[in-house]
Amino acid sequence: MLDIQSLRQGDVTVITLKGRVDGSNASQLEVALQNALVAKQYKIVVDLSETSFVSSAGMRALLKARSETQDKRSELRLAALTPFILDSFKLVGLDKLFKLYDSRQAALADF
């Protein structure tokens, strides 16, 4: 099960994921990211502090959004990855494609 919450903090959209991101719900993440971009919210932080798992489908949704943010001269940052998720991202090289932060606050402060 996945719960997605989106809120504005200043000029940044924070998308918080709670639960597991897998093939059955990765499209929900993709929709949340697309909604932010359609609304011209070009500074996005995805908070993964309460996320227990991100499947390849979830990684694909994040990569798609990253590509679209680059096209719009905006930025997508990932915050508070658990050690398990961080290891998964490192295994497939995503740690080199995304700006990763230890906390939501650190990601927000770096904009």
N, CA, C and O atoms as a GROMACS GRO file, in nm:
protein
  444
    1MET      N    1   0.084  -0.118   0.000
    1MET     CA    2   0.000   0.000   0.000
    1MET      C    3   0.088   0.125   0.000
    1MET      O    4   0.194   0.128   0.063
    2LEU      N    5   0.044   0.226  -0.072
    2LEU     CA    6   0.119   0.350  -0.084
    2LEU      C    7   0.027   0.469  -0.056
    2LEU      O    8  -0.083   0.479  -0.110
    3ASP      N    9   0.075   0.558   0.030
    3ASP     CA   10   0.006   0.684   0.058
    3ASP      C   11   0.096   0.795   0.008
    3ASP      O   12   0.214   0.801   0.044
    4ILE      N   13   0.041   0.883  -0.074
    4ILE     CA   14   0.118   0.994  -0.130
    4ILE      C   15   0.054   1.125  -0.085
    4ILE      O   16  -0.066   1.146  -0.101
    5GLN      N   17   0.137   1.211  -0.028
    5GLN     CA   18   0.091   1.343   0.012
    5GLN      C   19   0.179   1.447  -0.055
    5GLN      O   20   0.301   1.433  -0.059
    6SER      N   21   0.115   1.549  -0.107
    6SER     CA   22   0.187   1.657  -0.173
    6SER      C   23   0.153   1.788  -0.104
    6SER      O   24   0.036   1.818  -0.081
    7LEU      N   25   0.256   1.866  -0.072
    7LEU     CA   26   0.233   1.996  -0.010
    7LEU      C   27   0.337   2.093  -0.056
    7LEU      O   28   0.445   2.055  -0.102
    8ARG      N   29   0.305   2.220  -0.044
    8ARG     CA   30   0.398   2.326  -0.082
    8ARG      C   31   0.468   2.378   0.042
    8ARG      O   32   0.405   2.403   0.145
    9GLN      N   33   0.598   2.392   0.033
    9GLN     CA   34   0.679   2.456   0.136
    9GLN      C   35   0.752   2.569   0.066
    9GLN      O   36   0.855   2.548   0.002
   10GLY      N   37   0.698   2.690   0.079
   10GLY     CA   38   0.752   2.801   0.004
   10GLY      C   39   0.727   2.778  -0.143
   10GLY      O   40   0.613   2.756  -0.184
   11ASP      N   41   0.833   2.782  -0.224
   11ASP     CA   42   0.818   2.759  -0.368
   11ASP      C   43   0.857   2.616  -0.408
   11ASP      O   44   0.882   2.589  -0.525
   12VAL      N   45   0.862   2.527  -0.310
   12VAL     CA   46   0.900   2.388  -0.335
   12VAL      C   47   0.780   2.297  -0.309
   12VAL      O   48   0.709   2.313  -0.210
   13THR      N   49   0.759   2.201  -0.398
   13THR     CA   50   0.658   2.098  -0.378
   13THR      C   51   0.726   1.978  -0.312
   13THR      O   52   0.826   1.927  -0.364
   14VAL      N   53   0.673   1.935  -0.199
   14VAL     CA   54   0.725   1.818  -0.130
   14VAL      C   55   0.623   1.705  -0.147
   14VAL      O   56   0.507   1.717  -0.108
   15ILE      N   57   0.669   1.596  -0.205
   15ILE     CA   58   0.586   1.478  -0.223
   15ILE      C   59   0.638   1.373  -0.125
   15ILE      O   60   0.752   1.326  -0.137
   16THR      N   61   0.554   1.337  -0.029
   16THR     CA   62   0.591   1.239   0.073
   16THR      C   63   0.528   1.105   0.039
   16THR      O   64   0.407   1.096   0.015
   17LEU      N   65   0.611   1.002   0.038
   17LEU     CA   66   0.564   0.866   0.010
   17LEU      C   67   0.567   0.785   0.139
   17LEU      O   68   0.666   0.786   0.212
   18LYS      N   69   0.457   0.716   0.166
   18LYS     CA   70   0.449   0.631   0.285
   18LYS      C   71   0.408   0.491   0.240
   18LYS      O   72   0.303   0.473   0.180
   19GLY      N   73   0.493   0.394   0.270
   19GLY     CA   74   0.463   0.255   0.233
   19GLY      C   75   0.559   0.204   0.128
   19GLY      O   76   0.677   0.241   0.126
   20ARG      N   77   0.507   0.118   0.041
   20ARG     CA   78   0.587   0.054  -0.063
   20ARG      C   79   0.549   0.109  -0.200
   20ARG      O   80   0.431   0.127  -0.230
   21VAL      N   81   0.650   0.136  -0.281
   21VAL     CA   82   0.624   0.174  -0.421
   21VAL      C   83   0.658   0.052  -0.504
   21VAL      O   84   0.773   0.008  -0.509
   22ASP      N   85   0.557  -0.003  -0.571
   22ASP     CA   86   0.579  -0.122  -0.653
   22ASP      C   87   0.499  -0.111  -0.782
   22ASP      O   88   0.439  -0.007  -0.811
   23GLY      N   89   0.499  -0.217  -0.858
   23GLY     CA   90   0.433  -0.216  -0.988
   23GLY      C   91   0.285  -0.188  -0.981
   23GLY      O   92   0.226  -0.139  -1.078
   24SER      N   93   0.222  -0.219  -0.869
   24SER     CA   94   0.077  -0.198  -0.858
   24SER      C   95   0.040  -0.054  -0.829
   24SER      O   96  -0.076  -0.016  -0.847
   25ASN      N   97   0.136   0.027  -0.784
   25ASN     CA   98   0.100   0.164  -0.746
   25ASN      C   99   0.198   0.270  -0.795
   25ASN      O  100   0.181   0.388  -0.764
   26ALA      N  101   0.300   0.232  -0.869
   26ALA     CA  102   0.399   0.330  -0.917
   26ALA      C  103   0.333   0.437  -1.004
   26ALA      O  104   0.380   0.550  -1.011
   27SER      N  105   0.223   0.400  -1.070
   27SER     CA  106   0.152   0.499  -1.153
   27SER      C  107   0.098   0.614  -1.067
   27SER      O  108   0.085   0.726  -1.116
   28GLN      N  109   0.065   0.587  -0.941
   28GLN     CA  110   0.020   0.694  -0.851
   28GLN      C  111   0.132   0.794  -0.826
   28GLN      O  112   0.107   0.915  -0.823
   29LEU      N  113   0.253   0.745  -0.810
   29LEU     CA  114   0.368   0.833  -0.794
   29LEU      C  115   0.389   0.915  -0.921
   29LEU      O  116   0.413   1.035  -0.915
   30GLU      N  117   0.379   0.849  -1.035
   30GLU     CA  118   0.396   0.919  -1.162
   30GLU      C  119   0.292   1.031  -1.177
   30GLU      O  120   0.326   1.140  -1.224
   31VAL      N  121   0.168   1.005  -1.139
   31VAL     CA  122   0.062   1.106  -1.147
   31VAL      C  123   0.093   1.223  -1.054
   31VAL      O  124   0.077   1.338  -1.092
   32ALA      N  125   0.137   1.194  -0.932
   32ALA     CA  126   0.169   1.302  -0.836
   32ALA      C  127   0.281   1.391  -0.890
   32ALA      O  128   0.274   1.513  -0.879
   33LEU      N  129   0.382   1.330  -0.949
   33LEU     CA  130   0.493   1.406  -1.006
   33LEU      C  131   0.447   1.486  -1.128
   33LEU      O  132   0.484   1.603  -1.144
   34GLN      N  133   0.366   1.425  -1.212
   34GLN     CA  134   0.314   1.495  -1.330
   34GLN      C  135   0.225   1.613  -1.290
   34GLN      O  136   0.232   1.719  -1.351
   35ASN      N  137   0.143   1.594  -1.188
   35ASN     CA  138   0.056   1.702  -1.141
   35ASN      C  139   0.138   1.823  -1.098
   35ASN      O  140   0.101   1.937  -1.127
   36ALA      N  141   0.249   1.799  -1.031
   36ALA     CA  142   0.336   1.909  -0.989
   36ALA      C  143   0.393   1.982  -1.110
   36ALA      O  144   0.397   2.105  -1.114
   37LEU      N  145   0.438   1.906  -1.209
   37LEU     CA  146   0.497   1.968  -1.327
   37LEU      C  147   0.393   2.042  -1.410
   37LEU      O  148   0.422   2.151  -1.462
   38VAL      N  149   0.275   1.987  -1.424
   38VAL     CA  150   0.168   2.054  -1.499
   38VAL      C  151   0.130   2.185  -1.431
   38VAL      O  152   0.095   2.283  -1.498
   39ALA      N  153   0.137   2.187  -1.298
   39ALA     CA  154   0.106   2.309  -1.222
   39ALA      C  155   0.226   2.406  -1.219
   39ALA      O  156   0.225   2.505  -1.147
   40LYS      N  157   0.329   2.375  -1.299
   40LYS     CA  158   0.450   2.458  -1.309
   40LYS      C  159   0.523   2.472  -1.176
   40LYS      O  160   0.578   2.578  -1.144
   41GLN      N  161   0.521   2.365  -1.100
   41GLN     CA  162   0.595   2.358  -0.974
   41GLN      C  163   0.726   2.287  -1.006
   41GLN      O  164   0.734   2.164  -1.006
   42TYR      N  165   0.829   2.366  -1.032
   42TYR     CA  166   0.952   2.312  -1.086
   42TYR      C  167   1.060   2.281  -0.984
   42TYR      O  168   1.169   2.238  -1.021
   43LYS      N  169   1.031   2.300  -0.858
   43LYS     CA  170   1.122   2.257  -0.753
   43LYS      C  171   1.049   2.151  -0.675
   43LYS      O  172   0.949   2.178  -0.608
   44ILE      N  173   1.099   2.028  -0.683
   44ILE     CA  174   1.029   1.913  -0.624
   44ILE      C  175   1.125   1.834  -0.536
   44ILE      O  176   1.238   1.803  -0.576
   45VAL      N  177   1.078   1.802  -0.416
   45VAL     CA  178   1.150   1.712  -0.326
   45VAL      C  179   1.060   1.591  -0.301
   45VAL      O  180   0.943   1.606  -0.264
   46VAL      N  181   1.114   1.472  -0.322
   46VAL     CA  182   1.041   1.350  -0.288
   46VAL      C  183   1.100   1.299  -0.157
   46VAL      O  184   1.217   1.262  -0.150
   47ASP      N  185   1.016   1.298  -0.053
   47ASP     CA  186   1.056   1.255   0.081
   47ASP      C  187   1.028   1.105   0.094
   47ASP      O  188   0.913   1.062   0.091
   48LEU      N  189   1.135   1.028   0.110
   48LEU     CA  190   1.124   0.882   0.118
   48LEU      C  191   1.145   0.830   0.260
   48LEU      O  192   1.170   0.711   0.278
   49SER      N  193   1.135   0.916   0.359
   49SER     CA  194   1.164   0.876   0.496
   49SER      C  195   1.071   0.767   0.548
   49SER      O  196   1.108   0.690   0.636
   50GLU      N  197   0.948   0.761   0.494
   50GLU     CA  198   0.853   0.660   0.539
   50GLU      C  199   0.823   0.556   0.431
   50GLU      O  200   0.718   0.493   0.430
   51THR      N  201   0.919   0.540   0.341
   51THR     CA  202   0.905   0.446   0.230
   51THR      C  203   0.991   0.323   0.260
   51THR      O  204   1.110   0.336   0.290
   52SER      N  205   0.930   0.206   0.252
   52SER     CA  206   1.003   0.084   0.287
   52SER      C  207   1.063   0.013   0.165
   52SER      O  208   1.154  -0.069   0.180
   53PHE      N  209   1.013   0.045   0.044
   53PHE     CA  210   1.058  -0.027  -0.075
   53PHE      C  211   1.026   0.056  -0.199
   53PHE      O  212   0.920   0.117  -0.207
   54VAL      N  213   1.117   0.057  -0.294
   54VAL     CA  214   1.093   0.118  -0.425
   54VAL      C  215   1.133   0.017  -0.531
   54VAL      O  216   1.250  -0.018  -0.544
   55SER      N  217   1.034  -0.031  -0.607
   55SER     CA  218   1.062  -0.130  -0.711
   55SER      C  219   1.118  -0.061  -0.835
   55SER      O  220   1.131   0.061  -0.839
   56SER      N  221   1.150  -0.142  -0.935
   56SER     CA  222   1.199  -0.086  -1.060
   56SER      C  223   1.094   0.004  -1.124
   56SER      O  224   1.129   0.102  -1.190
   57ALA      N  225   0.966  -0.027  -1.106
   57ALA     CA  226   0.859   0.058  -1.160
   57ALA      C  227   0.860   0.194  -1.092
   57ALA      O  228   0.838   0.296  -1.158
   58GLY      N  229   0.885   0.197  -0.963
   58GLY     CA  230   0.895   0.324  -0.890
   58GLY      C  231   1.017   0.402  -0.934
   58GLY      O  232   1.011   0.524  -0.950
   59MET      N  233   1.127   0.332  -0.953
   59MET     CA  234   1.249   0.398  -1.000
   59MET      C  235   1.227   0.458  -1.139
   59MET      O  236   1.274   0.567  -1.168
   60ARG      N  237   1.156   0.384  -1.222
   60ARG     CA  238   1.126   0.432  -1.357
   60ARG      C  239   1.041   0.559  -1.352
   60ARG      O  240   1.064   0.652  -1.430
   61ALA      N  241   0.942   0.564  -1.261
   61ALA     CA  242   0.858   0.685  -1.246
   61ALA      C  243   0.943   0.804  -1.204
   61ALA      O  244   0.924   0.915  -1.254
   62LEU      N  245   1.037   0.782  -1.113
   62LEU     CA  246   1.126   0.890  -1.069
   62LEU      C  247   1.218   0.934  -1.183
   62LEU      O  248   1.241   1.054  -1.201
   63LEU      N  249   1.270   0.839  -1.260
   63LEU     CA  250   1.357   0.873  -1.372
   63LEU      C  251   1.282   0.953  -1.479
   63LEU      O  252   1.337   1.047  -1.535
   64LYS      N  253   1.159   0.914  -1.506
   64LYS     CA  254   1.078   0.987  -1.604
   64LYS      C  255   1.057   1.131  -1.558
   64LYS      O  256   1.072   1.224  -1.637
   65ALA      N  257   1.024   1.149  -1.431
   65ALA     CA  258   1.004   1.284  -1.378
   65ALA      C  259   1.135   1.363  -1.381
   65ALA      O  260   1.135   1.482  -1.410
   66ARG      N  261   1.244   1.297  -1.351
   66ARG     CA  262   1.375   1.365  -1.355
   66ARG      C  263   1.402   1.417  -1.495
   66ARG      O  264   1.446   1.531  -1.513
   67SER      N  265   1.376   1.334  -1.594
   67SER     CA  266   1.397   1.375  -1.732
   67SER      C  267   1.310   1.495  -1.768
   67SER      O  268   1.356   1.589  -1.833
   68GLU      N  269   1.186   1.493  -1.725
   68GLU     CA  270   1.095   1.604  -1.755
   68GLU      C  271   1.133   1.730  -1.679
   68GLU      O  272   1.116   1.840  -1.732
   69THR      N  273   1.183   1.716  -1.558
   69THR     CA  274   1.224   1.836  -1.485
   69THR      C  275   1.346   1.899  -1.552
   69THR      O  276   1.358   2.022  -1.555
   70GLN      N  277   1.435   1.818  -1.605
   70GLN     CA  278   1.551   1.873  -1.674
   70GLN      C  279   1.510   1.947  -1.801
   70GLN      O  280   1.568   2.050  -1.835
   71ASP      N  281   1.408   1.896  -1.870
   71ASP     CA  282   1.358   1.962  -1.990
   71ASP      C  283   1.299   2.099  -1.957
   71ASP      O  284   1.301   2.189  -2.040
   72LYS      N  285   1.247   2.114  -1.835
   72LYS     CA  286   1.183   2.239  -1.794
   72LYS      C  287   1.276   2.326  -1.709
   72LYS      O  288   1.232   2.424  -1.649
   73ARG      N  289   1.403   2.290  -1.706
   73ARG     CA  290   1.502   2.363  -1.626
   73ARG      C  291   1.459   2.372  -1.480
   73ARG      O  292   1.470   2.477  -1.416
   74SER      N  293   1.411   2.262  -1.431
   74SER     CA  294   1.371   2.253  -1.291
   74SER      C  295   1.450   2.142  -1.226
   74SER      O  296   1.544   2.088  -1.284
   75GLU      N  297   1.411   2.107  -1.104
   75GLU     CA  298   1.491   2.007  -1.034
   75GLU      C  299   1.408   1.917  -0.945
   75GLU      O  300   1.314   1.961  -0.878
   76LEU      N  301   1.443   1.791  -0.946
   76LEU     CA  302   1.381   1.689  -0.862
   76LEU      C  303   1.488   1.636  -0.768
   76LEU      O  304   1.594   1.591  -0.813
   77ARG      N  305   1.462   1.642  -0.638
   77ARG     CA  306   1.557   1.594  -0.538
   77ARG      C  307   1.491   1.486  -0.455
   77ARG      O  308   1.370   1.487  -0.433
   78LEU      N  309   1.572   1.392  -0.408
   78LEU     CA  310   1.523   1.283  -0.324
   78LEU      C  311   1.581   1.300  -0.184
   78LEU      O  312   1.700   1.328  -0.168
   79ALA      N  313   1.495   1.284  -0.084
   79ALA     CA  314   1.537   1.308   0.054
   79ALA      C  315   1.505   1.189   0.143
   79ALA      O  316   1.406   1.119   0.123
   80ALA      N  317   1.592   1.169   0.240
   80ALA     CA  318   1.570   1.075   0.350
   80ALA      C  319   1.549   0.931   0.304
   80ALA      O  320   1.457   0.863   0.351
   81LEU      N  321   1.633   0.885   0.213
   81LEU     CA  322   1.624   0.746   0.170
   81LEU      C  323   1.667   0.654   0.285
   81LEU      O  324   1.767   0.681   0.352
   82THR      N  325   1.593   0.549   0.306
   82THR     CA  326   1.633   0.452   0.407
   82THR      C  327   1.758   0.380   0.356
   82THR      O  328   1.784   0.380   0.236
   83PRO      N  329   1.835   0.319   0.446
   83PRO     CA  330   1.956   0.247   0.401
   83PRO      C  331   1.926   0.142   0.293
   83PRO      O  332   2.004   0.126   0.200
   84PHE      N  333   1.815   0.071   0.306
   84PHE     CA  334   1.779  -0.032   0.207
   84PHE      C  335   1.754   0.030   0.070
   84PHE      O  336   1.803  -0.020  -0.032
   85ILE      N  337   1.678   0.140   0.067
   85ILE     CA  338   1.648   0.205  -0.060
   85ILE      C  339   1.773   0.270  -0.118
   85ILE      O  340   1.796   0.263  -0.238
   86LEU      N  341   1.853   0.330  -0.034
   86LEU     CA  342   1.978   0.390  -0.081
   86LEU      C  343   2.068   0.283  -0.145
   86LEU      O  344   2.127   0.307  -0.250
   87ASP      N  345   2.078   0.167  -0.081
   87ASP     CA  346   2.158   0.058  -0.138
   87ASP      C  347   2.103   0.015  -0.274
   87ASP      O  348   2.180  -0.011  -0.366
   88SER      N  349   1.970   0.008  -0.286
   88SER     CA  350   1.907  -0.029  -0.413
   88SER      C  351   1.940   0.074  -0.521
   88SER      O  352   1.970   0.037  -0.634
   89PHE      N  353   1.932   0.202  -0.485
   89PHE     CA  354   1.962   0.308  -0.581
   89PHE      C  355   2.109   0.302  -0.624
   89PHE      O  356   2.142   0.321  -0.741
   90LYS      N  357   2.197   0.276  -0.528
   90LYS     CA  358   2.339   0.267  -0.560
   90LYS      C  359   2.367   0.147  -0.652
   90LYS      O  360   2.449   0.156  -0.743
   91LEU      N  361   2.299   0.038  -0.628
   91LEU     CA  362   2.318  -0.084  -0.706
   91LEU      C  363   2.291  -0.060  -0.854
   91LEU      O  364   2.360  -0.116  -0.940
   92VAL      N  365   2.192   0.022  -0.885
   92VAL     CA  366   2.157   0.047  -1.026
   92VAL      C  367   2.209   0.182  -1.076
   92VAL      O  368   2.180   0.222  -1.189
   93GLY      N  369   2.286   0.253  -0.994
   93GLY     CA  370   2.350   0.376  -1.036
   93GLY      C  371   2.265   0.502  -1.026
   93GLY      O  372   2.306   0.608  -1.075
   94LEU      N  373   2.149   0.493  -0.964
   94LEU     CA  374   2.063   0.611  -0.953
   94LEU      C  375   2.118   0.716  -0.857
   94LEU      O  376   2.080   0.833  -0.863
   95ASP      N  377   2.206   0.674  -0.769
   95ASP     CA  378   2.266   0.771  -0.676
   95ASP      C  379   2.351   0.873  -0.751
   95ASP      O  380   2.382   0.980  -0.697
   96LYS      N  381   2.390   0.840  -0.874
   96LYS     CA  382   2.470   0.933  -0.953
   96LYS      C  383   2.382   1.025  -1.039
   96LYS      O  384   2.429   1.126  -1.089
   97LEU      N  385   2.255   0.990  -1.055
   97LEU     CA  386   2.164   1.070  -1.139
   97LEU      C  387   2.081   1.170  -1.060
   97LEU      O  388   2.044   1.275  -1.112
   98PHE      N  389   2.053   1.138  -0.935
   98PHE     CA  390   1.969   1.224  -0.851
   98PHE      C  391   2.053   1.294  -0.746
   98PHE      O  392   2.157   1.243  -0.704
   99LYS      N  393   2.008   1.411  -0.705
   99LYS     CA  394   2.065   1.474  -0.587
   99LYS      C  395   1.995   1.412  -0.467
   99LYS      O  396   1.873   1.421  -0.454
  100LEU      N  397   2.074   1.348  -0.381
  100LEU     CA  398   2.020   1.278  -0.264
  100LEU      C  399   2.057   1.355  -0.138
  100LEU      O  400   2.168   1.406  -0.125
  101TYR      N  401   1.962   1.362  -0.046
  101TYR     CA  402   1.981   1.436   0.079
  101TYR      C  403   1.942   1.348   0.197
  101TYR      O  404   1.854   1.262   0.187
  102ASP      N  405   2.008   1.371   0.310
  102ASP     CA  406   1.980   1.294   0.431
  102ASP      C  407   1.843   1.325   0.489
  102ASP      O  408   1.783   1.240   0.556
  103SER      N  409   1.792   1.445   0.463
  103SER     CA  410   1.663   1.484   0.521
  103SER      C  411   1.590   1.578   0.426
  103SER      O  412   1.648   1.637   0.335
  104ARG      N  413   1.460   1.591   0.450
  104ARG     CA  414   1.379   1.686   0.374
  104ARG      C  415   1.433   1.828   0.393
  104ARG      O  416   1.442   1.905   0.298
  105GLN      N  417   1.468   1.860   0.517
  105GLN     CA  418   1.515   1.994   0.549
  105GLN      C  419   1.643   2.026   0.469
  105GLN      O  420   1.659   2.137   0.418
  106ALA      N  421   1.733   1.930   0.460
  106ALA     CA  422   1.857   1.951   0.384
  106ALA      C  423   1.828   1.975   0.236
  106ALA      O  424   1.891   2.060   0.174
  107ALA      N  425   1.734   1.899   0.179
  107ALA     CA  426   1.697   1.916   0.038
  107ALA      C  427   1.635   2.053   0.016
  107ALA      O  428   1.667   2.120  -0.083
  108LEU      N  429   1.547   2.095   0.106
  108LEU     CA  430   1.482   2.225   0.093
  108LEU      C  431   1.584   2.338   0.107
  108LEU      O  432   1.577   2.437   0.033
  109ALA      N  433   1.676   2.324   0.199
  109ALA     CA  434   1.774   2.429   0.225
  109ALA      C  435   1.870   2.450   0.109
  109ALA      O  436   1.928   2.558   0.096
  110ASP      N  437   1.888   2.349   0.025
  110ASP     CA  438   1.985   2.356  -0.084
  110ASP      C  439   1.928   2.419  -0.212
  110ASP      O  440   2.002   2.438  -0.308
  111PHE      N  441   1.800   2.453  -0.213
  111PHE     CA  442   1.743   2.520  -0.331
  111PHE      C  443   1.785   2.664  -0.332
  111PHE      O  444   1.748   2.739  -0.423
   0.00000   0.00000   0.00000
